[in-house]
Amino acid sequence: MVTGERALTLFRKQRVLNIARAPSSQMVKRVEDMAERIVVRVAGSDDAEAIGAVLRASYPKLMAPAYPADVLARALPFMVRANPALLRSGTYYLAATPDGTVVGCGGWTFERPGEPGSAIYPTQGHIRHFATHPNWIRRGIGRTLFERCVAEARAVGVQRFECYASVVAQPFYAALGFVTVGPTTIELEPGLTFSGPRMICHLTNRATDPP
Ligand SMILES: CC(C)(COP(=O)(O)OP(=O)(O)OC[C@H]1O[C@@H](n2cnc3c(N)ncnc32)[C@H](O)[C@@H]1OP(=O)(O)O)[C@@H](O)C(=O)NCCC(=O)NCCS
């Protein structure tokens, strides 16, 4: 039985939780504004050029503060290519302005990045190749792409996303409900590795979901 005092404590806790989970009115407005102007759709092979242009504009500029120049000089050529397998996956998306200019991209797969043939778990998805054009950052594009990933992955039973994040993207993923569980290193080619945080987001009861 819940006593009056205990009920009050539970109510207060729940209220705090709801306030913490509720998107701010400013954020909701920005996302609504963005939703009016930005179109998110599944990317295909025909989008390789436009997505490559976003990756080439985004990664060198936005990653420069966090990685040594010699590491980026070697790693970026591998990272700024639109990945043909992702473009065929049906779970890789792009964000475009009403005139069709591609300004962001990102998606998810059951396959773990950089480990073709590794075990697949039907309840676990992997976040893949997110980028926003530097002229469009902090306007809700990455978040909008991620919410599309969440909706589509949940619909097919995914309960958890894993992400091999870049150092610069860590605060972005944290804002989306990911927690850092350790470091990770991807081998881009023999002898060439790229490191960042490994992050996890549970799709059930996500802290950033509205109450
Ligand atoms: C990471 C990236 C995709 C984010 O794209 P974005 O469109 O700017 O993200 P959003 O505007 O949707 O940001 C959502 C929230 O994430 C957080 N966030 C995003 N970028 C941040 C940053 N640089 N520092 C701190 N918080 C950040 C904020 O809380 C933001 O909400 P707010 O702007 O209302 O405060 C973009 O910065 C990027 O392309 N980075 C370089 C490439 C990269 O590292 N990709 C990830 C590979 S794993």
The ligand as a MOL file (V3000), in Angstrom:
LIG
                    3D

  0  0  0     0  0            999 V3000
M  V30 BEGIN CTAB
M  V30 COUNTS 48 50 0 0 0
M  V30 BEGIN ATOM
M  V30 1 C 27.3200 15.0980 -35.1860 0
M  V30 2 C 26.4920 15.8610 -36.2190 0
M  V30 3 C 25.9340 14.8500 -37.2530 0
M  V30 4 C 25.3380 16.5730 -35.5000 0
M  V30 5 O 24.4820 17.1340 -36.4840 0
M  V30 6 P 23.5180 18.3910 -36.2060 0
M  V30 7 O 22.5460 18.4390 -37.3460 0
M  V30 8 O 24.3140 19.6070 -35.9590 0
M  V30 9 O 22.7890 17.9560 -34.8560 0
M  V30 10 P 21.4680 18.5990 -34.2040 0
M  V30 11 O 21.3440 20.0300 -34.5960 0
M  V30 12 O 20.3130 17.7130 -34.5140 0
M  V30 13 O 21.8430 18.5160 -32.6570 0
M  V30 14 C 20.9760 17.9100 -31.7080 0
M  V30 15 C 21.5370 18.1480 -30.3290 0
M  V30 16 O 22.7980 17.4820 -30.1900 0
M  V30 17 C 23.6640 18.2710 -29.3580 0
M  V30 18 N 24.8190 18.6970 -30.1540 0
M  V30 19 C 24.9790 18.6390 -31.4970 0
M  V30 20 N 26.2050 19.0630 -31.8570 0
M  V30 21 C 26.8350 19.4270 -30.7040 0
M  V30 22 C 28.1170 19.9480 -30.4270 0
M  V30 23 N 29.0200 20.1870 -31.3840 0
M  V30 24 N 28.4300 20.2050 -29.1280 0
M  V30 25 C 27.5490 19.9710 -28.1300 0
M  V30 26 N 26.2990 19.4470 -28.3550 0
M  V30 27 C 25.9500 19.1910 -29.6200 0
M  V30 28 C 22.8580 19.4780 -28.9030 0
M  V30 29 O 22.2030 19.1460 -27.6950 0
M  V30 30 C 21.8440 19.5950 -30.0290 0
M  V30 31 O 20.6750 20.2520 -29.6230 0
M  V30 32 P 20.6670 21.8740 -29.4940 0
M  V30 33 O 21.2990 22.4090 -30.7570 0
M  V30 34 O 19.2040 22.1690 -29.3780 0
M  V30 35 O 21.4570 22.2080 -28.2760 0
M  V30 36 C 27.3730 16.9450 -36.9380 0
M  V30 37 O 27.9700 17.7740 -35.9570 0
M  V30 38 C 28.4690 16.3680 -37.7990 0
M  V30 39 O 28.2490 16.1210 -38.9800 0
M  V30 40 N 29.6920 16.1570 -37.2460 0
M  V30 41 C 30.8720 15.7130 -37.9940 0
M  V30 42 C 30.7360 14.2960 -38.4820 0
M  V30 43 C 30.6150 13.2980 -37.3510 0
M  V30 44 O 31.3480 13.3080 -36.3810 0
M  V30 45 N 29.6350 12.4110 -37.5420 0
M  V30 46 C 29.3460 11.3710 -36.6170 0
M  V30 47 C 30.1450 10.1780 -36.9620 0
M  V30 48 S 29.9040 8.9300 -35.7430 0
M  V30 END ATOM
M  V30 BEGIN BOND
M  V30 1 1 1 2
M  V30 2 1 2 3
M  V30 3 1 2 4
M  V30 4 1 2 36
M  V30 5 1 4 5
M  V30 6 1 5 6
M  V30 7 2 6 7
M  V30 8 1 6 8
M  V30 9 1 6 9
M  V30 10 1 9 10
M  V30 11 2 10 11
M  V30 12 1 10 12
M  V30 13 1 10 13
M  V30 14 1 13 14
M  V30 15 1 14 15
M  V30 16 1 15 16
M  V30 17 1 15 30
M  V30 18 1 16 17
M  V30 19 1 17 18
M  V30 20 1 17 28
M  V30 21 1 18 19
M  V30 22 1 18 27
M  V30 23 2 19 20
M  V30 24 1 20 21
M  V30 25 1 21 22
M  V30 26 2 21 27
M  V30 27 1 22 23
M  V30 28 2 22 24
M  V30 29 1 24 25
M  V30 30 2 25 26
M  V30 31 1 26 27
M  V30 32 1 28 29
M  V30 33 1 28 30
M  V30 34 1 30 31
M  V30 35 1 31 32
M  V30 36 2 32 33
M  V30 37 1 32 34
M  V30 38 1 32 35
M  V30 39 1 36 37
M  V30 40 1 36 38
M  V30 41 2 38 39
M  V30 42 1 38 40
M  V30 43 1 40 41
M  V30 44 1 41 42
M  V30 45 1 42 43
M  V30 46 2 43 44
M  V30 47 1 43 45
M  V30 48 1 45 46
M  V30 49 1 46 47
M  V30 50 1 47 48
M  V30 END BOND
M  V30 END CTAB
M  END
